[in-house]
Amino acid sequence: MAIRFPNDLLDGCDTTSALKLDGVSAIGQCIVTAGQHGTFFLQQHLLYVVLDGKVELKIGRQTVTLHKNEMILLRKYDSVTYDKSGDNKTGKFESLLFAIHDGILREFLDKQPIAQLQDDAPSIHSDRLQPCGMSEQFIAYCRSLEPYFIHPDSIPTGLLKLKMQELLYDVADCSSDILRQMPLLDSP
C-alpha cells in the first residue's frame, strides 16, 4: 500500500516526526536503524534529503540512489518506491522530507531574478533523475531543524513558513539545477 505524502507521512516510518503547516505535514524527519522499503504517492512536491545512510528511489522506469548529504527534488503526483539502508558502520538511516507547497514556492519564485530561473540545466521533465550534493550551509540548515522535532506541535505557523522560505533559499544557493527546476513544478 502506498503512503500518501505528506498526509500519511507518520505511518511510513516508526521513528518519524513531522512539523505541520496549516494542519498538513511540511517537514518530516525519519531515523531508522534497519532497512525499510515502501511506496510514496506524492500529493505535494518533495525535496528528499539524506543525512545518513542511503536510499534507492524508483520513479517509473528510473532509479536513483541518494547517499549521505545528497538531495533530489521530485514532482507531485508521482509514485515513488523507496528502499532505505543504514550507514555501513552504524546502521543508521536519517532523512528529511520537505513538502514544497505551491503557495510557498510561488512566493519564493516571485522574488527570484528571471535570469537565474532560465537556463539549459536539466529540468524536472528530464528523463534523467540526478541527486545533488548538499553544501555545508544547507547541511547546517537541516541540522538546525532537529530541536523543532522535540515538540513539533509548539512551533508557530509563522516560524515554520519562515523556515520553509529559508529552505528554498538554501537549496537555490546550493543547487542551481534545482533552482531552475522549481518554476517547472506546476507545468503540465
Disulfide bonds with the S-S distance in Angstrom:
Cys13-Cys30 2.37
